[in-house]
Amino acid sequence: MQVARIVQAALVALAVSGVASVGSAAYAEGGGDGHGASVHGGFTGVGLSQQNTAQAHRQNNNCFQHNRLFGQPALTGSRPVSHCVTADASINKHAVVVGRGAHAVGGSSTVTELAQQNTAQRGRQNNNCGHVSASQLVVTGGLVHSHCADLDRSRNKHTLVKGGGARTAGGSGVIGDTFQENAAQEGRQNNNCADSNSSILTVIGGRLAGRCANVDRSRNKGTVVKSGGADAEGGSSVANFADNQNTAQDGRQNNSCGNPSDTTLKVTGSRVAGRCANVDGSRNKHSVFKSRGAHAEGGSATGAVSQQTTAQTGRQNNSCAEPEDSTLNLTGALAQSSCTNVDRSRNKHHLVRRGGAETEGGTSLTAALNQQTTAQTGQQNNNCARANDTTITLTGSRARSRCATVDRSVNAGGADVSGGAETEGGSGLAAVNQQNTAQDGSQNNNCSNPNALNLSLSGSRSRTQCVAVDESKNIHSVYR
């Protein structure tokens, strides 16, 4: 009864406001046929390096993406700083937004290696930045800083939002190696940044910093949000190995950042910091949120497979600071990562239904399989600081990781119905090193669980915090 009353109240508010009638403010992003923003990658018989991006407004940016940088670009005493920021202070009343746009398909290579990034975004407010793929970078006495942020201060009254868009499919390499990052995001407010894939990063007396943040201070009354989009599928290598990161996010506020895959990081007398944060200070009244979206599927290879496969559909999930099949060497250095979700929202007579987020790992036919497979459909889950098949060497250094969820929300007369999050690991005929995680909140974190880790500490300190704090107030609320 409680669920039916909430749905009826929200739909009645929409009907009274005339959302579907002539004279209402209505617009479509991408259109119902899915033809808004489409990219198809090329094909080559020798070697392929490309970036494929499709964006179907409202407010998406894609910046500072390094793909196949040759010759070890050197930054000495320099300060390359990148900021990718979207800020929404719009006022929306009696509006209809219909999605299904943004589609990106990567190309294929038949002979030599394939290096590419495939991104599809269908906003409201997603950014994708600061990724280093199949590249080499040397920083000496300099600062490299990447900042990806979404800030929502919008006001929404009697609005209807429908999703179902954003899909990306990675290409395949028949004989050569496959290096790629595949991301599909269908907002409200997801960012995916600072993930290195199959790269070598050297930092000497410098500073490497990445920050991915979502801040929601929106006001929502009598709104209905339906989703079901965001699908990412990794490519395969028929004759050699595959290094993939496959991410699908269908949020309200999810970020995936700071996850090195098949990467070598050498830090001497330097500082490396990563921060992934979601802060929810929104106000929601007579609102309905539905989702069954976010699906990520990893690729397969005849040779070795190293990949991270992540699907998130939440209210506030992040997945960060998870090295996969990587080598991290720190000498006299500081490495710091923080994954945080803070909920200060106020919710009254609202209905939340989930059931999405599904991810499936790849398979190796002859060699080792190294992968992390994660599905999260929250309220507030994070998955961080879990090294898989990784070598970490600390000499006179400090390594700190913090994974935290803090719930200070106030909920009255609401219902939270779930049933999502499913993950399936891959198989291999040789060694198999993998982590498979499915979380369906409220408030779960999974952190500091190393798998097949080679850790060496000399005069160093390593510290990890996994924190869940619940100070919420719940009155006449239903959780299923």
N, C-alpha and C positions, 0 to 999 in steps of 0.2 A: 504493500500500500504506500509506504513512504516513497519508494522509487517511482511509482506511478504518479503520485501527486507532484513530485519534483519535475518529471518530464512534462506533465500536463501544464504546470505553471509556466515553464519556459516556452513551450510551444504556443500557449495562449497569448503570452506577451508578444511573441513574434507575429502571430496572426493579427492582433490588435494594432501593432505598429505598421502593418501593411508591407511586410518584407517582400512578399511574393507578388504584390499587386502593382499595377501601372502607377507610376508616380513615385515609387520608392527609388532610393539611390541604390543602383545595382551595377556591379561590374564583374568581369570574369578575368581570372589570371590563367592564361594558357588555354582556356576553352575546354568544353567537355570532350572534344575529340582528341585531346592530348597533343595537339600540334603547336603549342606555344613553346618556342625555343627548343630546337632539336639539332644535335651535332652528330655527325658520323665520321669517325676517324679513317685515315687512309690505310692502304695496304702496300706492302713492299716485299720483294723476294729476297732482299739482302739484310738490312737492319732497319729498325724503326724506333725513332725517338719522337714522342709527341705528347701534347697536352690537349685533352678534349673537355670542353666546358660548355654546359648549357644552363642558362639562368632565365627564369620567367618571373619577373618582378614580383613582389614589392620589396625592394631593398635587399638585394644580395650583392655581395662583392667577392671577388676571387683574385687574390694578389700574393706577391712575393713567393712564387712557387718555383723552386729550382728543379729542373729536370735534365739530367744528363749533362752536368757541368764537367768539362774535360780539363786536364792539366793542373789540377789542384789550385784553383784560384786562391791567391794569398791576400789576406787583409791584415796589414801591419799598421798599428796605431790609428786604426780607422773606427768609424762609428756608423755602420749601416743600420739604420733604425726604420722599421716598417710598422705602420699603424693601419689596420683594417677595421673600421668602426662603422656600425650602423646605429642610428638613434631614431626612435619613433616617438613623436609627441603628437600624433594625429588624433583627431576627434571623429569618431565614426558612429553614425546613428541611422537606423533603418537601412542597413547595407547588407548586400549579399556578395560573397566571394566564392567563386567556383574554381576549383583547381584542375589538375591533371596535366599540367604542362611540364616542360624541362625533361629532355631525354638525351643521353649521351652514350655513344657506342664507340669503343676503342677499336683500333685496327689490328692487323695480324702481320706477323713476319714468318716467312717460311724457312729461311736459312739461318741467319744470325740472330743476335739477341733483340729482345723487345723491351723498351723502356718507355713507360707512359703513365700519365695521370688522367683519370677519367672522373669528372665531377658533374653532377646534375643537382641543381638547387631550384626549389620552387618556394619562394619566401612566403612568410613574412619574417624578414630579417634572418637570413643565414649568411655566414661568411666562411670561406675556406682559404686558409693562408698559411704561409711559413712552412711548407713541406719541402723537404730535400729528398729527391729520389734519384738513385743511381748516380751520385755525384761525389766529388771530393772538395773539401773546404778546409783551409788553414787560417786560423785567427791568432795573431801574435800581438799582445798588448793592446787589443782593441775591444770593442763592444759590439755584439750582434744582438739586437733586441727585436723581437716580434710580438706584436700586441694585436689580438683579435677580440673584438668586443661587440656585444649587442646590448642596447639599452632601450627598454620599452616603458614609455610613460603615456601610452595611448589611453583614450577614453572610449569605451565601446558600449553601446546601448541598443538592445534589440537588433542584434546582428546574427547572421548565419554564415558560417565558414565551412566549406566542404573541401576535402583534400582528395588524395588518390594519385598524385603526380610524383615526379622526380624518380627517374630510373637510370641507372648506369650499368653497362656491361663491359667488362674488360676483354681485350683481345687475347689471342693465343699465339704462341711461338712453336713452330713445328719441330725445328732442330735446335735452335739456340735457347738461351736462358730467358726467363720472363721476369721483369721487374716492373711492378705497377702498384699504384694506389687507386682504389675504387671507392668513391664516396657518393652517396645519395642522401640528400637532406630535404625534408619538407617541414618547414618551421611551424611553430612560432618560436623563433630564437634557438637555433642550433648553430654551433660553430665546430669546425674540425680543423685543427691547426697543429703545427710544430711536430709532425710525425715524420721521422726520417726512415727511409726505406733503401736498403742495399747501398749505403753510403759510408764514407770515411770522413770523420770530423776531428780535426786537431786544434786544440785550444791551448796556447802557451801564454801565461801571464795576461790572459784576457778574461772576457766575461760573455757568457752565452745565456740569454734569458728569453723565455717564452711565456706569454700570458694569454689565456683564453678565458673570457668571462662573459656571462649572461646575467643581466640584472633586469628584473621584471617589477615595475611599479605601476602596472596598468590597473585600470578600474573597469570591471566587466559586469554588466547587469542585463539580465534577460537574453543571454547569448547562447547559441548552440554551435559547437565545434565538432565536426565529424572528420575523421581521417581515414587512413588505410593505404597510404602511399609510402614512398621511399623504399627502393629495392636496389641492392648492389650485388653484382655477381662477378667473381674473380675469374681471370683467364687461366689457361692451362699451358703447359709445355709438354709436347709429345715425347721429345727425345732427351731433354735435359731438366734442370731444376727450375722451380718457380718460387719467387719471393713476392708475396702479395700482402696488401693491407686492404681489407674489405669492410667498409663501414656503411651502415644504413641507420639514419636517425629520423624519427618522426615524433617531434617533441611537443612538449612545452618545456623548453630549456634542457637540452642535452648537449654536452660537448665531449669530444673525443680528441685527446691531445697528448703530446709528449710520449708517444709509444714508438721507440726505436725497434725496427725489424731488420735483421741481418745487417746490422750497422756496427762499425768500429768507432768508438769515441775515446780519444786520448786527451786528457786534461792535465796540465802541469801548472801549478801555482795559479790556478784560475778558479772561477766560480761558474757553476752551471745551475740554473734555477728554472723550474717550470711550475706554473700555477694554473690549475683548472678550477673554475669556481662558477657556481650557480647560486644566485640570491633571489628569492621570491618574496617580494613585499606587496603582491597584488591583492586586490579586493574583488571578490566574486560573489554575486548574488543572483539567485534564480537562473543558474547557468547549468548547461549540460556539456560534458566533454566525453567524446567517444573515440575509440581508436581500435584498429586491428592491423596497424601498419608496421613498417620496418622489417625487412627481410634481407639477410646477407648470406651469401653462399660462397665458400672458398673454392679455389681452383685445384686442379690435380696435376701431377707430373709423373713421368716415368722415372725421373731422377728425384733428388731431394726436394722437399717442400718445406718452406719457412713462411708462415703467414699468420696474420691476426684477423679474425673474422668477428665483427661486432655488430649487433643489432640493438638499438635502444628505442623504446617508445615510452615516454615517461611523463611524469612531471618531475623533472630534475633528476636525471641520471648522468653521470660522467664516467668515462673509462680512460684512465691515464697512467703514465709512468710505469708501463709494463714492457720491459725489454724482452725481445723475442729473438733467439738465435743470434745474439750480439756479444760484442766484447767491449767492456768498459774498463779503462785504465785511468785511475786518478792518483796523482802524486802531488802532495802538498796542496790539495784542492778541497773545494766545498761543493757538493752536489746536493741540491735541495729540491724536493717536489711536494706539491700540496694539491690535494683533490678535495674540494669542499662543496657541500650543498647546505644552504641555510634557508629555511622556510619560515617566513614571518607573515604568511598570507592570512587573510580573513575570508572565510567561506560560509555563506548562509544559503540554505535551501539549494544545494547544488548536487548534481549527480555526476559521478566519474565512472566510466566504464572502460575497461581495457581488454586485453586479450591478444595483443599483437606481440611483436618481437620474436623472431624465429631465426636461428642461424645454424648453418651446417658446415662442418669442416671438410677439407679436401682429403685426397688420398695419394699416397706415393706407391708406385707399383714395384720399384726395385730398391730404393734407397731410404734414408731416414726421413721421418715425418716429424716436424717441429711446428707446433701451432698453438694458438690460444683461441678458444671459441667461447664467446660471451653473448648472452641474451639478457637484457634487463627491461622490465616493464614495471615502473616504480610508482610509489611515491618515495622519491629520494633513495636511490641505490647508487653507490659508486663501486667501482672495481679497479683497484690500483695497486702498484708496488709489488707486482708478482712477476718475478723473473722466470723465464722458461728457456731451458737449454742455453744458458748465458754464462759467460765468465766475467766476474767482477773482481778487480784487483785494486785495493786501497792501500796506499803507502803514505803515512803521515797525513791522512785526509779525514774528512767527515762526510758522511752520507746520511741525510735525513729525509724521511717520507712521512707524510701525514694524510690520512684518509678520514674524513669526518662528515657526518650528517647531523644537523642540528634542526630539530623541529620545535618551533615556537608558534605554530599556527593556532588559530581559533576556528573551530568548526561547529556549526549549529544546524541541526535539521538536515544533515547531508547523508548521502549514500555513496560508498566506494565499492564497486563491484569489479572483480578482476578475474583472472583465469588464463593469463598469458605467460610468455617466457618459456621457450623451448630451445634446447641446444643439442647438437649431435656431433660427436667427434669423428675424425677420419680414421683411416687404417693405413698400415704400411707393412711391407714384408720384412723390412729391416727394423732398426730401433724406432720406437714411437715415444716422443716427448710432447705431451700436450696437457692443457688445462681446459676443462669444459665447465662453464659456470652458467647457471640460470637463476636469476633473482626476480622475485615478484613481491615488492615491498609490502608494508610500509617500513622504510628505513632498514635496509640491509646493506652492509658493505662487505666486500671480500678483498682482503689485502694481505700483503706480506706472506704469501704462500709460495715460496720458490719451488720450482720443479726442475730437476736435472741441473742444479746450480753448482758452479765451481766458484767458491768465494774465498778470497785470500785477503786477510787483514794484517797489516804491519804498522804498529803505532797509530792505529786509526780507530775511528768510532763510527758505528752504524746503528741508526735508531729509526724505528718505525712505530707510528701510532695509528691505531684503528679505533675511531671514536664514534659512538652513536648516542646522541642526547635527545630525549623526548620530553619536552616541556609543553606539549600541546594541550589545548583545552577542547574537549569534545562533548557536545550537548545534543542529545537526541540524534545521534549519528549511527549509521549502519555500515559495517565493514564485512565484506564477504570475500 
